[in-house]
Amino acid sequence: MRGELRQIQLAGPDHEVWELLRTGDETALAEIFYRHSDAVYNFAFRRTSSWAAAEDVVQATFLAVWRRARDGRIDAITLESARPLLLVMAGYECGNVLRAARRQKALRDRIELIDQTGTVPDHAGVAASKVDDERAMSDIRRILDKIPAKQREVVELVIWAECSLADAARALGIPEGTVKSRLARARGSLAGLLDLSGTEAQA
């Protein structure tokens, strides 16, 4: 669990702790991490289908938050919870992490070609259950990736991360009605894709 280790607790709602974070308060960063790192981790896994990548996304997201806070470039939040904003930031970091992972894979493939034994040390040490989770999530992502990106965003925030329509709208900077309509279209599209997937599986 990303938020298990905790030494100092700050009381108060997110927006108050966030105001402290904006001043470069390290305790405030630790509190926001404690409250929301698990949500960011789960969101990142669903986006990347990789536990290792999800860990990298958590680190990159909160590092980005801290750098902005330290440089005085972090905006105030208008929501009671910082979670929707953190998930939007994590979405950007997922792209960066996936691109880096593809570059690393390409490098490993080249090393494997040079290594005449054909063996490449495996440093992941991922348990079988995690491998199964990643395969299942990869299947889900393949279906989800067939709908438009803007529809995927609202599915990830509202359905997976359980953000309210209002919070998702503010985090994405769009009207609540737009979130609602995108979610409806996404549900319709996914229902059709799932039906099609089931038909192909029976063929």
Biotite code that builds the C-alpha atoms (Angstrom):
import biotite.structure as struc

atoms = struc.array([
    struc.Atom([0.000, 0.000, 0.000], chain_id="A", res_id=1, res_name="MET", atom_name="CA", element="C"),
    struc.Atom([1.470, 3.348, -1.032], chain_id="A", res_id=2, res_name="ARG", atom_name="CA", element="C"),
    struc.Atom([0.087, 5.223, 1.964], chain_id="A", res_id=3, res_name="GLY", atom_name="CA", element="C"),
    struc.Atom([0.949, 2.789, 4.756], chain_id="A", res_id=4, res_name="GLU", atom_name="CA", element="C"),
    struc.Atom([4.011, 4.560, 6.181], chain_id="A", res_id=5, res_name="LEU", atom_name="CA", element="C"),
    struc.Atom([2.944, 7.702, 7.960], chain_id="A", res_id=6, res_name="ARG", atom_name="CA", element="C"),
    struc.Atom([4.581, 9.728, 10.702], chain_id="A", res_id=7, res_name="GLN", atom_name="CA", element="C"),
    struc.Atom([2.714, 13.030, 10.769], chain_id="A", res_id=8, res_name="ILE", atom_name="CA", element="C"),
    struc.Atom([-0.997, 13.546, 10.280], chain_id="A", res_id=9, res_name="GLN", atom_name="CA", element="C"),
    struc.Atom([-2.604, 16.783, 9.158], chain_id="A", res_id=10, res_name="LEU", atom_name="CA", element="C"),
    struc.Atom([-6.256, 17.337, 9.864], chain_id="A", res_id=11, res_name="ALA", atom_name="CA", element="C"),
    struc.Atom([-8.649, 19.210, 7.631], chain_id="A", res_id=12, res_name="GLY", atom_name="CA", element="C"),
    struc.Atom([-10.060, 18.732, 4.135], chain_id="A", res_id=13, res_name="PRO", atom_name="CA", element="C"),
    struc.Atom([-7.920, 18.379, 1.049], chain_id="A", res_id=14, res_name="ASP", atom_name="CA", element="C"),
    struc.Atom([-8.254, 21.954, -0.105], chain_id="A", res_id=15, res_name="HIS", atom_name="CA", element="C"),
    struc.Atom([-6.791, 23.219, 3.180], chain_id="A", res_id=16, res_name="GLU", atom_name="CA", element="C"),
    struc.Atom([-3.879, 20.782, 3.061], chain_id="A", res_id=17, res_name="VAL", atom_name="CA", element="C"),
    struc.Atom([-3.374, 21.687, -0.590], chain_id="A", res_id=18, res_name="TRP", atom_name="CA", element="C"),
    struc.Atom([-3.008, 25.351, 0.362], chain_id="A", res_id=19, res_name="GLU", atom_name="CA", element="C"),
    struc.Atom([-0.170, 24.361, 2.694], chain_id="A", res_id=20, res_name="LEU", atom_name="CA", element="C"),
    struc.Atom([1.357, 22.290, -0.102], chain_id="A", res_id=21, res_name="LEU", atom_name="CA", element="C"),
    struc.Atom([1.327, 25.358, -2.346], chain_id="A", res_id=22, res_name="ARG", atom_name="CA", element="C"),
    struc.Atom([3.691, 27.033, 0.116], chain_id="A", res_id=23, res_name="THR", atom_name="CA", element="C"),
    struc.Atom([6.179, 24.173, -0.238], chain_id="A", res_id=24, res_name="GLY", atom_name="CA", element="C"),
    struc.Atom([5.177, 22.390, 2.969], chain_id="A", res_id=25, res_name="ASP", atom_name="CA", element="C"),
    struc.Atom([6.630, 18.852, 2.891], chain_id="A", res_id=26, res_name="GLU", atom_name="CA", element="C"),
    struc.Atom([4.200, 17.597, 5.554], chain_id="A", res_id=27, res_name="THR", atom_name="CA", element="C"),
    struc.Atom([1.299, 18.655, 3.354], chain_id="A", res_id=28, res_name="ALA", atom_name="CA", element="C"),
    struc.Atom([2.791, 16.711, 0.440], chain_id="A", res_id=29, res_name="LEU", atom_name="CA", element="C"),
    struc.Atom([3.115, 13.628, 2.655], chain_id="A", res_id=30, res_name="ALA", atom_name="CA", element="C"),
    struc.Atom([-0.517, 13.983, 3.734], chain_id="A", res_id=31, res_name="GLU", atom_name="CA", element="C"),
    struc.Atom([-1.804, 14.307, 0.172], chain_id="A", res_id=32, res_name="ILE", atom_name="CA", element="C"),
    struc.Atom([0.305, 11.293, -0.785], chain_id="A", res_id=33, res_name="PHE", atom_name="CA", element="C"),
    struc.Atom([-1.097, 9.292, 2.127], chain_id="A", res_id=34, res_name="TYR", atom_name="CA", element="C"),
    struc.Atom([-4.668, 10.138, 1.195], chain_id="A", res_id=35, res_name="ARG", atom_name="CA", element="C"),
    struc.Atom([-4.504, 9.592, -2.564], chain_id="A", res_id=36, res_name="HIS", atom_name="CA", element="C"),
    struc.Atom([-1.491, 7.520, -3.640], chain_id="A", res_id=37, res_name="SER", atom_name="CA", element="C"),
    struc.Atom([-3.480, 4.275, -3.655], chain_id="A", res_id=38, res_name="ASP", atom_name="CA", element="C"),
    struc.Atom([-6.117, 5.847, -5.908], chain_id="A", res_id=39, res_name="ALA", atom_name="CA", element="C"),
    struc.Atom([-3.382, 7.082, -8.267], chain_id="A", res_id=40, res_name="VAL", atom_name="CA", element="C"),
    struc.Atom([-1.768, 3.634, -8.216], chain_id="A", res_id=41, res_name="TYR", atom_name="CA", element="C"),
    struc.Atom([-5.002, 1.828, -9.106], chain_id="A", res_id=42, res_name="ASN", atom_name="CA", element="C"),
    struc.Atom([-5.813, 4.398, -11.783], chain_id="A", res_id=43, res_name="PHE", atom_name="CA", element="C"),
    struc.Atom([-2.341, 4.020, -13.309], chain_id="A", res_id=44, res_name="ALA", atom_name="CA", element="C"),
    struc.Atom([-2.582, 0.237, -13.342], chain_id="A", res_id=45, res_name="PHE", atom_name="CA", element="C"),
    struc.Atom([-5.871, 0.408, -15.212], chain_id="A", res_id=46, res_name="ARG", atom_name="CA", element="C"),
    struc.Atom([-4.337, 2.810, -17.709], chain_id="A", res_id=47, res_name="ARG", atom_name="CA", element="C"),
    struc.Atom([-1.037, 0.951, -18.220], chain_id="A", res_id=48, res_name="THR", atom_name="CA", element="C"),
    struc.Atom([-1.963, -2.697, -17.416], chain_id="A", res_id=49, res_name="SER", atom_name="CA", element="C"),
    struc.Atom([1.334, -2.946, -15.539], chain_id="A", res_id=50, res_name="SER", atom_name="CA", element="C"),
    struc.Atom([1.953, -2.929, -11.786], chain_id="A", res_id=51, res_name="TRP", atom_name="CA", element="C"),
    struc.Atom([5.552, -1.814, -12.268], chain_id="A", res_id=52, res_name="ALA", atom_name="CA", element="C"),
    struc.Atom([4.491, 1.037, -14.540], chain_id="A", res_id=53, res_name="ALA", atom_name="CA", element="C"),
    struc.Atom([1.811, 2.029, -12.028], chain_id="A", res_id=54, res_name="ALA", atom_name="CA", element="C"),
    struc.Atom([4.480, 2.379, -9.344], chain_id="A", res_id=55, res_name="GLU", atom_name="CA", element="C"),
    struc.Atom([6.497, 4.608, -11.665], chain_id="A", res_id=56, res_name="ASP", atom_name="CA", element="C"),
    struc.Atom([3.428, 6.729, -12.394], chain_id="A", res_id=57, res_name="VAL", atom_name="CA", element="C"),
    struc.Atom([2.771, 7.270, -8.678], chain_id="A", res_id=58, res_name="VAL", atom_name="CA", element="C"),
    struc.Atom([6.326, 8.456, -8.158], chain_id="A", res_id=59, res_name="GLN", atom_name="CA", element="C"),
    struc.Atom([6.277, 10.677, -11.243], chain_id="A", res_id=60, res_name="ALA", atom_name="CA", element="C"),
    struc.Atom([2.910, 12.224, -10.365], chain_id="A", res_id=61, res_name="THR", atom_name="CA", element="C"),
    struc.Atom([3.783, 13.222, -6.816], chain_id="A", res_id=62, res_name="PHE", atom_name="CA", element="C"),
    struc.Atom([7.258, 14.319, -7.852], chain_id="A", res_id=63, res_name="LEU", atom_name="CA", element="C"),
    struc.Atom([5.633, 16.608, -10.418], chain_id="A", res_id=64, res_name="ALA", atom_name="CA", element="C"),
    struc.Atom([3.284, 17.970, -7.745], chain_id="A", res_id=65, res_name="VAL", atom_name="CA", element="C"),
    struc.Atom([6.192, 18.652, -5.415], chain_id="A", res_id=66, res_name="TRP", atom_name="CA", element="C"),
    struc.Atom([8.297, 20.344, -8.090], chain_id="A", res_id=67, res_name="ARG", atom_name="CA", element="C"),
    struc.Atom([5.413, 22.637, -8.974], chain_id="A", res_id=68, res_name="ARG", atom_name="CA", element="C"),
    struc.Atom([4.772, 23.431, -5.313], chain_id="A", res_id=69, res_name="ALA", atom_name="CA", element="C"),
    struc.Atom([8.438, 24.126, -4.650], chain_id="A", res_id=70, res_name="ARG", atom_name="CA", element="C"),
    struc.Atom([8.626, 26.427, -7.690], chain_id="A", res_id=71, res_name="ASP", atom_name="CA", element="C"),
    struc.Atom([5.404, 28.233, -6.759], chain_id="A", res_id=72, res_name="GLY", atom_name="CA", element="C"),
    struc.Atom([3.637, 26.960, -9.880], chain_id="A", res_id=73, res_name="ARG", atom_name="CA", element="C"),
    struc.Atom([0.870, 24.875, -8.335], chain_id="A", res_id=74, res_name="ILE", atom_name="CA", element="C"),
    struc.Atom([-2.678, 26.217, -8.620], chain_id="A", res_id=75, res_name="ASP", atom_name="CA", element="C"),
    struc.Atom([-5.285, 26.239, -5.899], chain_id="A", res_id=76, res_name="ALA", atom_name="CA", element="C"),
    struc.Atom([-7.945, 23.558, -6.150], chain_id="A", res_id=77, res_name="ILE", atom_name="CA", element="C"),
    struc.Atom([-11.634, 24.368, -6.367], chain_id="A", res_id=78, res_name="THR", atom_name="CA", element="C"),
    struc.Atom([-12.707, 20.887, -5.267], chain_id="A", res_id=79, res_name="LEU", atom_name="CA", element="C"),
    struc.Atom([-13.049, 19.465, -1.787], chain_id="A", res_id=80, res_name="GLU", atom_name="CA", element="C"),
    struc.Atom([-10.829, 16.552, -2.860], chain_id="A", res_id=81, res_name="SER", atom_name="CA", element="C"),
    struc.Atom([-7.503, 16.689, -4.671], chain_id="A", res_id=82, res_name="ALA", atom_name="CA", element="C"),
    struc.Atom([-8.053, 13.209, -6.111], chain_id="A", res_id=83, res_name="ARG", atom_name="CA", element="C"),
    struc.Atom([-9.622, 14.158, -9.484], chain_id="A", res_id=84, res_name="PRO", atom_name="CA", element="C"),
    struc.Atom([-6.818, 16.619, -10.220], chain_id="A", res_id=85, res_name="LEU", atom_name="CA", element="C"),
    struc.Atom([-4.155, 14.081, -9.231], chain_id="A", res_id=86, res_name="LEU", atom_name="CA", element="C"),
    struc.Atom([-5.727, 11.471, -11.499], chain_id="A", res_id=87, res_name="LEU", atom_name="CA", element="C"),
    struc.Atom([-5.693, 13.850, -14.453], chain_id="A", res_id=88, res_name="VAL", atom_name="CA", element="C"),
    struc.Atom([-2.009, 14.524, -13.762], chain_id="A", res_id=89, res_name="MET", atom_name="CA", element="C"),
    struc.Atom([-1.395, 10.781, -13.457], chain_id="A", res_id=90, res_name="ALA", atom_name="CA", element="C"),
    struc.Atom([-2.996, 10.317, -16.864], chain_id="A", res_id=91, res_name="GLY", atom_name="CA", element="C"),
    struc.Atom([-0.307, 12.500, -18.439], chain_id="A", res_id=92, res_name="TYR", atom_name="CA", element="C"),
    struc.Atom([2.424, 10.651, -16.554], chain_id="A", res_id=93, res_name="GLU", atom_name="CA", element="C"),
    struc.Atom([1.086, 7.303, -17.791], chain_id="A", res_id=94, res_name="CYS", atom_name="CA", element="C"),
    struc.Atom([1.945, 8.335, -21.326], chain_id="A", res_id=95, res_name="GLY", atom_name="CA", element="C"),
    struc.Atom([5.469, 9.294, -20.307], chain_id="A", res_id=96, res_name="ASN", atom_name="CA", element="C"),
    struc.Atom([6.015, 6.043, -18.407], chain_id="A", res_id=97, res_name="VAL", atom_name="CA", element="C"),
    struc.Atom([4.688, 3.903, -21.258], chain_id="A", res_id=98, res_name="LEU", atom_name="CA", element="C"),
    struc.Atom([6.966, 5.636, -23.755], chain_id="A", res_id=99, res_name="ARG", atom_name="CA", element="C"),
    struc.Atom([9.938, 5.052, -21.465], chain_id="A", res_id=100, res_name="ALA", atom_name="CA", element="C"),
    struc.Atom([8.934, 1.401, -21.034], chain_id="A", res_id=101, res_name="ALA", atom_name="CA", element="C"),
    struc.Atom([8.826, 0.924, -24.809], chain_id="A", res_id=102, res_name="ARG", atom_name="CA", element="C"),
    struc.Atom([12.322, 2.394, -25.120], chain_id="A", res_id=103, res_name="ARG", atom_name="CA", element="C"),
    struc.Atom([13.603, 0.072, -22.382], chain_id="A", res_id=104, res_name="GLN", atom_name="CA", element="C"),
    struc.Atom([12.010, -2.933, -24.067], chain_id="A", res_id=105, res_name="LYS", atom_name="CA", element="C"),
    struc.Atom([13.645, -2.021, -27.354], chain_id="A", res_id=106, res_name="ALA", atom_name="CA", element="C"),
    struc.Atom([16.999, -1.829, -25.567], chain_id="A", res_id=107, res_name="LEU", atom_name="CA", element="C"),
    struc.Atom([16.473, -5.203, -23.899], chain_id="A", res_id=108, res_name="ARG", atom_name="CA", element="C"),
    struc.Atom([15.568, -6.740, -27.254], chain_id="A", res_id=109, res_name="ASP", atom_name="CA", element="C"),
    struc.Atom([18.820, -5.440, -28.735], chain_id="A", res_id=110, res_name="ARG", atom_name="CA", element="C"),
    struc.Atom([20.827, -6.809, -25.809], chain_id="A", res_id=111, res_name="ILE", atom_name="CA", element="C"),
    struc.Atom([19.136, -10.170, -26.215], chain_id="A", res_id=112, res_name="GLU", atom_name="CA", element="C"),
    struc.Atom([20.192, -10.287, -29.854], chain_id="A", res_id=113, res_name="LEU", atom_name="CA", element="C"),
    struc.Atom([23.795, -9.630, -28.830], chain_id="A", res_id=114, res_name="ILE", atom_name="CA", element="C"),
    struc.Atom([23.694, -12.179, -26.004], chain_id="A", res_id=115, res_name="ASP", atom_name="CA", element="C"),
    struc.Atom([24.401, -15.472, -27.752], chain_id="A", res_id=116, res_name="GLN", atom_name="CA", element="C"),
    struc.Atom([22.943, -17.438, -24.829], chain_id="A", res_id=117, res_name="THR", atom_name="CA", element="C"),
    struc.Atom([19.625, -15.796, -25.456], chain_id="A", res_id=118, res_name="GLY", atom_name="CA", element="C"),
    struc.Atom([19.096, -15.212, -21.750], chain_id="A", res_id=119, res_name="THR", atom_name="CA", element="C"),
    struc.Atom([18.057, -11.903, -20.279], chain_id="A", res_id=120, res_name="VAL", atom_name="CA", element="C"),
    struc.Atom([17.958, -11.497, -16.499], chain_id="A", res_id=121, res_name="PRO", atom_name="CA", element="C"),
    struc.Atom([14.463, -10.881, -15.196], chain_id="A", res_id=122, res_name="ASP", atom_name="CA", element="C"),
    struc.Atom([14.477, -8.204, -12.529], chain_id="A", res_id=123, res_name="HIS", atom_name="CA", element="C"),
    struc.Atom([10.707, -7.824, -12.295], chain_id="A", res_id=124, res_name="ALA", atom_name="CA", element="C"),
    struc.Atom([10.003, -10.693, -9.912], chain_id="A", res_id=125, res_name="GLY", atom_name="CA", element="C"),
    struc.Atom([6.263, -10.303, -10.511], chain_id="A", res_id=126, res_name="VAL", atom_name="CA", element="C"),
    struc.Atom([4.086, -12.917, -8.870], chain_id="A", res_id=127, res_name="ALA", atom_name="CA", element="C"),
    struc.Atom([1.874, -15.126, -11.047], chain_id="A", res_id=128, res_name="ALA", atom_name="CA", element="C"),
    struc.Atom([-1.253, -13.479, -9.699], chain_id="A", res_id=129, res_name="SER", atom_name="CA", element="C"),
    struc.Atom([0.019, -10.072, -10.764], chain_id="A", res_id=130, res_name="LYS", atom_name="CA", element="C"),
    struc.Atom([0.797, -11.408, -14.224], chain_id="A", res_id=131, res_name="VAL", atom_name="CA", element="C"),
    struc.Atom([-2.770, -12.658, -14.490], chain_id="A", res_id=132, res_name="ASP", atom_name="CA", element="C"),
    struc.Atom([-4.056, -9.257, -13.379], chain_id="A", res_id=133, res_name="ASP", atom_name="CA", element="C"),
    struc.Atom([-1.960, -7.534, -16.018], chain_id="A", res_id=134, res_name="GLU", atom_name="CA", element="C"),
    struc.Atom([-3.201, -9.862, -18.756], chain_id="A", res_id=135, res_name="ARG", atom_name="CA", element="C"),
    struc.Atom([-6.815, -9.312, -17.736], chain_id="A", res_id=136, res_name="ALA", atom_name="CA", element="C"),
    struc.Atom([-6.328, -5.547, -17.632], chain_id="A", res_id=137, res_name="MET", atom_name="CA", element="C"),
    struc.Atom([-4.615, -5.649, -21.029], chain_id="A", res_id=138, res_name="SER", atom_name="CA", element="C"),
    struc.Atom([-7.734, -7.301, -22.460], chain_id="A", res_id=139, res_name="ASP", atom_name="CA", element="C"),
    struc.Atom([-9.909, -4.605, -20.914], chain_id="A", res_id=140, res_name="ILE", atom_name="CA", element="C"),
    struc.Atom([-7.633, -1.841, -22.190], chain_id="A", res_id=141, res_name="ARG", atom_name="CA", element="C"),
    struc.Atom([-7.771, -3.217, -25.736], chain_id="A", res_id=142, res_name="ARG", atom_name="CA", element="C"),
    struc.Atom([-11.539, -2.792, -25.691], chain_id="A", res_id=143, res_name="ILE", atom_name="CA", element="C"),
    struc.Atom([-11.449, 0.586, -23.933], chain_id="A", res_id=144, res_name="LEU", atom_name="CA", element="C"),
    struc.Atom([-8.842, 1.919, -26.374], chain_id="A", res_id=145, res_name="ASP", atom_name="CA", element="C"),
    struc.Atom([-11.347, 1.475, -29.199], chain_id="A", res_id=146, res_name="LYS", atom_name="CA", element="C"),
    struc.Atom([-13.480, 4.362, -27.960], chain_id="A", res_id=147, res_name="ILE", atom_name="CA", element="C"),
    struc.Atom([-12.439, 8.045, -28.251], chain_id="A", res_id=148, res_name="PRO", atom_name="CA", element="C"),
    struc.Atom([-9.875, 9.347, -25.754], chain_id="A", res_id=149, res_name="ALA", atom_name="CA", element="C"),
    struc.Atom([-12.273, 11.938, -24.307], chain_id="A", res_id=150, res_name="LYS", atom_name="CA", element="C"),
    struc.Atom([-14.790, 9.203, -23.559], chain_id="A", res_id=151, res_name="GLN", atom_name="CA", element="C"),
    struc.Atom([-12.080, 7.054, -21.968], chain_id="A", res_id=152, res_name="ARG", atom_name="CA", element="C"),
    struc.Atom([-11.156, 9.926, -19.651], chain_id="A", res_id=153, res_name="GLU", atom_name="CA", element="C"),
    struc.Atom([-14.608, 10.134, -18.136], chain_id="A", res_id=154, res_name="VAL", atom_name="CA", element="C"),
    struc.Atom([-14.897, 6.343, -17.830], chain_id="A", res_id=155, res_name="VAL", atom_name="CA", element="C"),
    struc.Atom([-11.620, 6.256, -15.921], chain_id="A", res_id=156, res_name="GLU", atom_name="CA", element="C"),
    struc.Atom([-12.543, 9.124, -13.618], chain_id="A", res_id=157, res_name="LEU", atom_name="CA", element="C"),
    struc.Atom([-16.249, 8.501, -13.000], chain_id="A", res_id=158, res_name="VAL", atom_name="CA", element="C"),
    struc.Atom([-16.607, 4.714, -13.236], chain_id="A", res_id=159, res_name="ILE", atom_name="CA", element="C"),
    struc.Atom([-13.179, 3.429, -12.219], chain_id="A", res_id=160, res_name="TRP", atom_name="CA", element="C"),
    struc.Atom([-12.027, 6.155, -9.816], chain_id="A", res_id=161, res_name="ALA", atom_name="CA", element="C"),
    struc.Atom([-15.570, 6.891, -8.587], chain_id="A", res_id=162, res_name="GLU", atom_name="CA", element="C"),
    struc.Atom([-15.285, 10.657, -8.966], chain_id="A", res_id=163, res_name="CYS", atom_name="CA", element="C"),
    struc.Atom([-18.549, 12.562, -9.105], chain_id="A", res_id=164, res_name="SER", atom_name="CA", element="C"),
    struc.Atom([-19.640, 14.099, -12.398], chain_id="A", res_id=165, res_name="LEU", atom_name="CA", element="C"),
    struc.Atom([-19.003, 17.554, -10.933], chain_id="A", res_id=166, res_name="ALA", atom_name="CA", element="C"),
    struc.Atom([-15.499, 16.693, -9.722], chain_id="A", res_id=167, res_name="ASP", atom_name="CA", element="C"),
    struc.Atom([-14.584, 15.064, -13.032], chain_id="A", res_id=168, res_name="ALA", atom_name="CA", element="C"),
    struc.Atom([-15.848, 18.117, -14.899], chain_id="A", res_id=169, res_name="ALA", atom_name="CA", element="C"),
    struc.Atom([-13.762, 20.512, -12.817], chain_id="A", res_id=170, res_name="ARG", atom_name="CA", element="C"),
    struc.Atom([-10.667, 18.346, -13.041], chain_id="A", res_id=171, res_name="ALA", atom_name="CA", element="C"),
    struc.Atom([-10.967, 18.131, -16.830], chain_id="A", res_id=172, res_name="LEU", atom_name="CA", element="C"),
    struc.Atom([-12.007, 21.765, -17.234], chain_id="A", res_id=173, res_name="GLY", atom_name="CA", element="C"),
    struc.Atom([-15.260, 20.981, -19.046], chain_id="A", res_id=174, res_name="ILE", atom_name="CA", element="C"),
    struc.Atom([-18.978, 21.423, -18.229], chain_id="A", res_id=175, res_name="PRO", atom_name="CA", element="C"),
    struc.Atom([-20.655, 18.747, -16.137], chain_id="A", res_id=176, res_name="GLU", atom_name="CA", element="C"),
    struc.Atom([-23.168, 18.155, -18.931], chain_id="A", res_id=177, res_name="GLY", atom_name="CA", element="C"),
    struc.Atom([-20.299, 17.324, -21.280], chain_id="A", res_id=178, res_name="THR", atom_name="CA", element="C"),
    struc.Atom([-18.993, 14.731, -18.837], chain_id="A", res_id=179, res_name="VAL", atom_name="CA", element="C"),
    struc.Atom([-22.463, 13.212, -18.587], chain_id="A", res_id=180, res_name="LYS", atom_name="CA", element="C"),
    struc.Atom([-22.937, 13.029, -22.363], chain_id="A", res_id=181, res_name="SER", atom_name="CA", element="C"),
    struc.Atom([-19.452, 11.576, -22.946], chain_id="A", res_id=182, res_name="ARG", atom_name="CA", element="C"),
    struc.Atom([-20.103, 8.968, -20.276], chain_id="A", res_id=183, res_name="LEU", atom_name="CA", element="C"),
    struc.Atom([-23.400, 8.002, -21.917], chain_id="A", res_id=184, res_name="ALA", atom_name="CA", element="C"),
    struc.Atom([-21.756, 7.680, -25.322], chain_id="A", res_id=185, res_name="ARG", atom_name="CA", element="C"),
    struc.Atom([-18.909, 5.667, -23.818], chain_id="A", res_id=186, res_name="ALA", atom_name="CA", element="C"),
    struc.Atom([-21.306, 3.242, -22.172], chain_id="A", res_id=187, res_name="ARG", atom_name="CA", element="C"),
    struc.Atom([-23.134, 2.756, -25.450], chain_id="A", res_id=188, res_name="GLY", atom_name="CA", element="C"),
    struc.Atom([-19.922, 2.213, -27.365], chain_id="A", res_id=189, res_name="SER", atom_name="CA", element="C"),
    struc.Atom([-18.530, -0.214, -24.799], chain_id="A", res_id=190, res_name="LEU", atom_name="CA", element="C"),
    struc.Atom([-21.748, -2.195, -24.691], chain_id="A", res_id=191, res_name="ALA", atom_name="CA", element="C"),
    struc.Atom([-21.544, -2.687, -28.448], chain_id="A", res_id=192, res_name="GLY", atom_name="CA", element="C"),
    struc.Atom([-17.866, -3.626, -28.308], chain_id="A", res_id=193, res_name="LEU", atom_name="CA", element="C"),
    struc.Atom([-18.459, -6.134, -25.519], chain_id="A", res_id=194, res_name="LEU", atom_name="CA", element="C"),
    struc.Atom([-21.320, -7.706, -27.471], chain_id="A", res_id=195, res_name="ASP", atom_name="CA", element="C"),
    struc.Atom([-19.085, -7.918, -30.534], chain_id="A", res_id=196, res_name="LEU", atom_name="CA", element="C"),
    struc.Atom([-16.258, -9.415, -28.464], chain_id="A", res_id=197, res_name="SER", atom_name="CA", element="C"),
    struc.Atom([-18.602, -12.064, -27.083], chain_id="A", res_id=198, res_name="GLY", atom_name="CA", element="C"),
    struc.Atom([-19.840, -12.920, -30.560], chain_id="A", res_id=199, res_name="THR", atom_name="CA", element="C"),
    struc.Atom([-16.283, -13.299, -31.871], chain_id="A", res_id=200, res_name="GLU", atom_name="CA", element="C"),
    struc.Atom([-15.383, -15.533, -28.937], chain_id="A", res_id=201, res_name="ALA", atom_name="CA", element="C"),
    struc.Atom([-18.272, -17.887, -29.769], chain_id="A", res_id=202, res_name="GLN", atom_name="CA", element="C"),
    struc.Atom([-17.446, -18.026, -33.483], chain_id="A", res_id=203, res_name="ALA", atom_name="CA", element="C"),
])
